[in-house]
Amino acid sequence: MSNSKDSPIDRVNPEVLGVNSYSVPDIQCSVRLDGNESPFETDPELLNLISEEISSIELNRYPDPECTELKKIISNTYDFPDEGILLGNGSDELIQMLIETFNGKSGVVMVPGPTFSMYGLTSNILGNKVAETELDDNFDLDTDDIINKIKETDPDLLFFASPNNPTGNAFSQDKIIKVIEATSGVVVVDEAYFDYYGKTVIPLIQKYKNLVVLRTLSKIGFAAVRLGILFGSGEIVGQVNKTRLPYNINTLSQKIAEIVIKNENLLKKNYKKITAERERLYSELCKIENIKAYPSDANFFLIKVPDADYCFKTMAENDILIRNLSSNPKLSGCIRVTIGTIEENNAFLEALSAISFS
């Protein structure tokens, strides 16, 4: 009898073996324009409120498993019933929970490409089939393509990030509605960048029971808190909540989020700074030869350059970190650049203008 053992890797789920993990290059630069975070430090008044609150937390106790107070604050702030609110450890966890919940008929998840990679990656890991549609020439939804694929695949779940990452543009609301009306699957509109766009489809949830909307605190200055918010019908939330792990939102995150949402007026000046910089930065980018900057409704730009690998390397040598997207065939030659402070944006413009792509 052989004493040899199989490798533990032989026991890994084939769906996990078949994908690459989500990774971010660990490159240290002073100017970080790669993560779509807010470049601003926490408002001192807000920081004082947070410090006072967390100093009284009993760290030896489990968090409130239902996030009762936080959900009440969100409900009051957005005028949305609390039974239709679910919280996640970032939107990533909510995306995972949705995919775990809605795979009971076709097992198909539909996504438009290019878009946020976690929709497809998480779907593949969980054993779902991914049906990818093509965005049109303006990076908007191609409703004809989507509806044809809905007829072919009958997706359980459809993800639309609006504004879309990495293209930066918001999808046309009439096209989103057309898709919602064409499917019995759950349509998820991810509004992670809502605060830089200002338009939402949350009011449509009352009419369309198969609509779910995601929000996050990560893009407005609180990425470290890791809080995602799901808005949907009470019926949908009740089912998705079954996949939630106990105590998924720690007490520190709950308390900080309560203060942030109650005092969101203190953040609005930063939104205005970023949207003003977005306008200025786009105007300056359009003056640089041999590149194409795409219009954005978010806090970042998608930019096509002659050589994305060389651009990324040169920027890092200039102490500026950007995101290289050229490994995606649909984004060949593209970089993504977060809108930073005036000083950071000027440094980026100066470095980009100085690159010789010849």
CORNOR-V441049 format. One record per residue. RES is the residue in one small letter. D_LAST is the distance of its C-alpha to the last C-alpha in Angstrom with 2 decimals. Layout:
res->RES d_last->D_LAST
res->RES d_last->D_LAST
This chain:
res->m d_last->65.49
res->s d_last->61.88
res->n d_last->60.88
res->s d_last->57.15
res->k d_last->55.30
res->d d_last->52.44
res->s d_last->49.29
res->p d_last->49.15
res->i d_last->45.80
res->d d_last->47.85
res->r d_last->49.42
res->v d_last->46.28
res->n d_last->46.13
res->p d_last->44.06
res->e d_last->42.32
res->v d_last->41.08
res->l d_last->40.05
res->g d_last->37.92
res->v d_last->35.61
res->n d_last->33.06
res->s d_last->34.07
res->y d_last->32.43
res->s d_last->30.44
res->v d_last->28.47
res->p d_last->26.36
res->d d_last->28.44
res->i d_last->25.93
res->q d_last->27.51
res->c d_last->25.72
res->s d_last->27.51
res->v d_last->25.68
res->r d_last->26.31
res->l d_last->24.75
res->d d_last->24.97
res->g d_last->28.63
res->n d_last->29.48
res->e d_last->32.27
res->s d_last->33.74
res->p d_last->32.46
res->f d_last->35.92
res->e d_last->38.73
res->t d_last->42.08
res->d d_last->44.19
res->p d_last->46.90
res->e d_last->49.71
res->l d_last->48.52
res->l d_last->48.05
res->n d_last->51.63
res->l d_last->52.97
res->i d_last->51.16
res->s d_last->52.45
res->e d_last->55.99
res->e d_last->55.87
res->i d_last->54.47
res->s d_last->56.86
res->s d_last->59.72
res->i d_last->58.24
res->e d_last->60.42
res->l d_last->57.89
res->n d_last->60.57
res->r d_last->60.93
res->y d_last->59.00
res->p d_last->57.01
res->d d_last->58.51
res->p d_last->57.63
res->e d_last->57.65
res->c d_last->55.81
res->t d_last->58.71
res->e d_last->58.11
res->l d_last->54.35
res->k d_last->54.79
res->k d_last->57.47
res->i d_last->55.15
res->i d_last->52.38
res->s d_last->55.03
res->n d_last->56.30
res->t d_last->52.88
res->y d_last->51.56
res->d d_last->55.02
res->f d_last->54.67
res->p d_last->57.45
res->d d_last->57.07
res->e d_last->58.10
res->g d_last->54.83
res->i d_last->52.68
res->l d_last->51.39
res->l d_last->49.35
res->g d_last->46.91
res->n d_last->45.17
res->g d_last->41.98
res->s d_last->41.14
res->d d_last->40.11
res->e d_last->43.79
res->l d_last->44.86
res->i d_last->42.37
res->q d_last->43.88
res->m d_last->47.40
res->l d_last->46.81
res->i d_last->45.51
res->e d_last->48.50
res->t d_last->50.87
res->f d_last->49.73
res->n d_last->49.54
res->g d_last->53.12
res->k d_last->52.80
res->s d_last->49.67
res->g d_last->47.70
res->v d_last->44.58
res->v d_last->42.08
res->m d_last->39.85
res->v d_last->36.44
res->p d_last->33.76
res->g d_last->30.23
res->p d_last->28.01
res->t d_last->30.26
res->f d_last->31.56
res->s d_last->31.62
res->m d_last->35.07
res->y d_last->36.89
res->g d_last->35.98
res->l d_last->36.00
res->t d_last->39.46
res->s d_last->40.77
res->n d_last->39.85
res->i d_last->41.40
res->l d_last->44.58
res->g d_last->44.82
res->n d_last->44.09
res->k d_last->42.30
res->v d_last->39.16
res->a d_last->38.76
res->e d_last->35.29
res->t d_last->34.77
res->e d_last->31.67
res->l d_last->30.83
res->d d_last->30.45
res->d d_last->27.41
res->n d_last->28.14
res->f d_last->28.56
res->d d_last->32.30
res->l d_last->35.05
res->d d_last->35.65
res->t d_last->39.42
res->d d_last->40.24
res->d d_last->38.24
res->i d_last->39.73
res->i d_last->43.28
res->n d_last->43.10
res->k d_last->42.05
res->i d_last->44.80
res->k d_last->47.28
res->e d_last->45.99
res->t d_last->45.73
res->d d_last->47.95
res->p d_last->45.85
res->d d_last->47.84
res->l d_last->45.05
res->l d_last->42.05
res->f d_last->39.41
res->f d_last->37.54
res->a d_last->35.57
res->s d_last->35.72
res->p d_last->33.50
res->n d_last->31.46
res->n d_last->29.34
res->p d_last->26.34
res->t d_last->25.96
res->g d_last->27.88
res->n d_last->30.06
res->a d_last->33.82
res->f d_last->35.46
res->s d_last->37.93
res->q d_last->41.39
res->d d_last->43.11
res->k d_last->40.98
res->i d_last->41.85
res->i d_last->45.50
res->k d_last->45.31
res->v d_last->44.12
res->i d_last->46.81
res->e d_last->49.44
res->a d_last->48.27
res->t d_last->48.73
res->s d_last->51.43
res->g d_last->48.87
res->v d_last->47.91
res->v d_last->44.93
res->v d_last->43.16
res->v d_last->41.15
res->d d_last->39.18
res->e d_last->38.99
res->a d_last->37.30
res->y d_last->35.41
res->f d_last->38.44
res->d d_last->38.75
res->y d_last->35.50
res->y d_last->36.50
res->g d_last->40.26
res->k d_last->41.48
res->t d_last->43.29
res->v d_last->45.10
res->i d_last->47.69
res->p d_last->50.49
res->l d_last->50.03
res->i d_last->51.32
res->q d_last->54.84
res->k d_last->54.51
res->y d_last->52.37
res->k d_last->53.76
res->n d_last->50.88
res->l d_last->48.33
res->v d_last->47.13
res->v d_last->44.85
res->l d_last->43.04
res->r d_last->42.22
res->t d_last->41.11
res->l d_last->41.27
res->s d_last->38.02
res->k d_last->35.71
res->i d_last->38.02
res->g d_last->38.37
res->f d_last->40.48
res->a d_last->38.27
res->a d_last->40.46
res->v d_last->43.56
res->r d_last->42.40
res->l d_last->44.38
res->g d_last->43.85
res->i d_last->46.27
res->l d_last->47.36
res->f d_last->49.28
res->g d_last->51.25
res->s d_last->54.76
res->g d_last->57.39
res->e d_last->57.84
res->i d_last->54.22
res->v d_last->54.08
res->g d_last->57.32
res->q d_last->55.87
res->v d_last->52.51
res->n d_last->54.42
res->k d_last->56.12
res->t d_last->52.90
res->r d_last->52.39
res->l d_last->53.03
res->p d_last->55.71
res->y d_last->54.71
res->n d_last->51.05
res->i d_last->50.49
res->n d_last->51.48
res->t d_last->53.68
res->l d_last->51.12
res->s d_last->48.70
res->q d_last->51.60
res->k d_last->52.84
res->i d_last->49.45
res->a d_last->48.64
res->e d_last->52.08
res->i d_last->51.41
res->v d_last->47.87
res->i d_last->48.98
res->k d_last->52.09
res->n d_last->50.10
res->e d_last->46.96
res->n d_last->47.46
res->l d_last->46.21
res->l d_last->42.79
res->k d_last->42.31
res->k d_last->40.99
res->n d_last->38.04
res->y d_last->37.36
res->k d_last->37.36
res->k d_last->34.98
res->i d_last->32.45
res->t d_last->32.83
res->a d_last->32.52
res->e d_last->29.30
res->r d_last->28.07
res->e d_last->28.58
res->r d_last->26.96
res->l d_last->23.93
res->y d_last->23.35
res->s d_last->23.67
res->e d_last->21.08
res->l d_last->18.58
res->c d_last->19.01
res->k d_last->17.89
res->i d_last->14.34
res->e d_last->11.81
res->n d_last->10.04
res->i d_last->12.64
res->k d_last->16.22
res->a d_last->19.09
res->y d_last->22.29
res->p d_last->25.63
res->s d_last->27.66
res->d d_last->31.39
res->a d_last->30.98
res->n d_last->29.82
res->f d_last->26.23
res->f d_last->23.22
res->l d_last->21.32
res->i d_last->17.68
res->k d_last->15.19
res->v d_last->11.54
res->p d_last->8.63
res->d d_last->9.46
res->a d_last->12.91
res->d d_last->13.70
res->y d_last->10.97
res->c d_last->11.92
res->f d_last->15.52
res->k d_last->15.36
res->t d_last->13.80
res->m d_last->16.37
res->a d_last->19.11
res->e d_last->18.37
res->n d_last->18.90
res->d d_last->22.17
res->i d_last->21.26
res->l d_last->22.09
res->i d_last->20.85
res->r d_last->21.48
res->n d_last->19.11
res->l d_last->20.50
res->s d_last->18.23
res->s d_last->21.09
res->n d_last->22.97
res->p d_last->22.25
res->k d_last->23.03
res->l d_last->20.48
res->s d_last->17.46
res->g d_last->14.34
res->c d_last->16.82
res->i d_last->17.83
res->r d_last->21.17
res->v d_last->21.92
res->t d_last->25.54
res->i d_last->26.74
res->g d_last->28.00
res->t d_last->29.83
res->i d_last->28.74
res->e d_last->27.67
res->e d_last->25.69
res->n d_last->23.96
res->n d_last->23.12
res->a d_last->21.67
res->f d_last->19.47
res->l d_last->18.33
res->e d_last->17.66
res->a d_last->15.63
res->l d_last->13.58
res->s d_last->13.02
res->a d_last->11.90
res->i d_last->9.09
res->s d_last->5.59
res->f d_last->3.80
res->s d_last->0.00
